[in-house]
Amino acid sequence: MEEDNNPVNTQSDNNVQPEIITPATENIKVDTETVGNPNTFSIPVAPSHQSPNQDNPKPNNRKKLYLIILAVVVFIAAGVAAWYFIIYKPSSTADNAKVPSVSAPKPTVPVVKETDPQVIKFITPTTGESWLDNPVKIAKQGFFEYKDPSYYAGEGFTDYYRVGTKGNNTIILTSAPGVVANDYHLYEQSPDGIITVINHPSSTATYNSDYSNELPSYSSSKVQLSNDIHYDSLSIPDQIKIDDKGSVVTQPVYPNLGNEYVAPTSTDKISYKEVLVKQLGSSSLYLSESTNLETKLVSISYFIKTPFNSQIAMGYEPLDLSLTNYKWETGYSVGSTLNAITRGCGSASASVTRSDSISQGDVVEVGKSGKGLVVYGFKDKNNSLLQKAFTEFKDFLSYDPSSSLKEMTIDEFMKEHGVVLYKDVNGQWLVYVNSQLAPMGGCAKPVVYLYPQTEESVTVRVGADVKISDPFYNPSTGWTAIAKPNGQLTVNGVNYNSLFWEGPGYGQYPQITKGTVVKQNDVMPTIRKQLAQQGLNQTEINDFVEYWNGKLPTKPYVRLTWFNTAQMDRLAPLFVYPKPDTIIRVFLDASGLDKPISLPPQNLQSIPRKGFTLVEWGGLPSHRLY
């Protein structure tokens, strides 16, 4: 983003038009009667000296005639060449150096006439806002009551951006990382310096008391709050059509301005793609598809990209998820809802999951949804996807000795519709799991080590819904520890070697695109080797092995995939004050296999530990596949 350290300028940005370079025209006069017009030429014929009885001209006359014809042909060719290179003037390397280059046209999205009044206002707002093409970072403005730089809701972790104008007012956005629903807030600054919090930027969203209760504490002398100012261009319609077959996406249940949009990297594109579905004024509707190279399942979701580069997840429910009104032809259901079958301990970013390996011959009709849609189950209990779902659920139950479902068989799992299939209007097979017959849980025992250069107080917050922690984790303030260079931590007078947390991250769980497949006997030696390759020291490696020994898959083969710092920063970002000079985060995703599979290998690397260093390791338990 462009940096602007001056105070906010309430004047709108000048629109600078791109300079258009016009190639100079050569003043060349062309006589079209003699150049480049072969029709103006006539072929001269030698005067006839033949007597009526002479059938052939003399040899000299014949030679002279041939020479004249040849000269005329050459002259015609020269005329055509002059026309081609002077008047028509084709491109050449030299010419291209003078003429402005023209980039290839960008793919366009078909324009569909919108009739929904909400969609029309979203595209062509009537509320007067105008957005910058790119947010401009500005100096901290001191909106917040808390000045402590370690406090997340104060100035410390907050960035300010100028994002647009409304009349004479400047629209400002603040970003406080790690707050999920209210990651962003909008304000208007008037020419006389009055700051107004735009508490309800959308006119179509339903705001309740919880929304206002999660607002930061503002400086009352500088900031006032308004629930009455709305922006049409941020008022997401109740629903938006995505095809001509009646499919729609719906606005989020909880109002929010989204999270930062991060464009896919070249590595992401191995298994991830984004498709522009519709341009909606200053916003865009995208389809995202993420493929797991091990299971071949494709997670599908839709999101709105806003004018200030955030993304808002949209609802997509081609099949009704509540099982209340389902009518089953075979079996029965013990659950209440269906979920998309997705792997990991991140947020539920996938609306549905598609399998490209299912055919009509693999399934049997088992009932109809509350809306009358036909649903299916697998015909063969040996189907690999069904077996995977069943095995992972049983592994999950093994950690709960009191569960009444521990003795469930695959036949009972099928009878109670542990996996439900639906063929959508586009012929795609969507895969769902019964919420009562699926594993659940969060990222297991990530631990954080802190190694400052001198003893100091360190504050750590996690972008996750922390369920279990040691020491106790306060969701509002995180941990505050006295950290020593040897890694010893003191929290509330108690000594610790690390900070432990467990729970689902707020971000999207990475897909499996690479990894190492090893035999069961080679799992722990390989893990030790790969942890060292990523820069962990012997104490950290021993701690990892001690915790995970006995918690990894027991199948004949195990697939090991490591997520790196960048991926973990998306899944569950850490906010640390003072900021570490070196951060090393590693996370293991392991899966048991009956036979080996082929995956691209990972290039595991370490970075030198310089200055204040933070190290974190964690993993996904084998019983938490979906």
Buried (B, 14 or more C-beta within 10 A) or exposed (E): EEEBEEEBEBEBEEEEEEEEEEEEEEEEEBEEEEBBBEEEBEEEEEEEEEEEEEEEBEEEBEEEBEEBEEEBEEEBEEBEEBBEEEEEEEEEEEEEEEEEEEEEEEEEEEEEEBEEEBBBBBBEBEBEBBBBEEBBBBEBBBBBBBEEEBBBBBBBBBBBBBBBBBEEBBBBBBBBBBBBBBBBBBBBBEEEEEBBBBBBBBBBBEBEEEBEEEEBEBBEEBBEBEEEBBBBBBBBBEBBBBEEEEBBBBBBEBBBBBBEBBEBEEEBEBBBBBEBBBEBBBBBBBBBBBBBBBBEBBBBBBBBBBBBBBBBBBBBEBBBBEBEEBEBEEBEBBBEBBBBBBBBBBBBBBBBBBBEEBEEEBBBEBBBBBEEBEBBBBEEBEBEBBBBBBBBBBBBBEEEEEEEBEEBEBEBBBBBBBBBBBBBEEEBBBBBBBBBBBBBBBBBBBBBBBBBEEEBEBBBBBBBBBEEBBBEBEEEEBBBBBBBBEBBBBBEEEEBBBBBBBBBBBBBBBBBBBBBBBEBEBBBEBBBEBBBBBBBBEEBBEBBEEBBEEBBBEBEBBBBBBBBBEBBBBBBBBBBBEEBEBBBBBBBBBBBBEEEEEBEEBEBEEEEBEEBBBBBBBBBBBBBBB
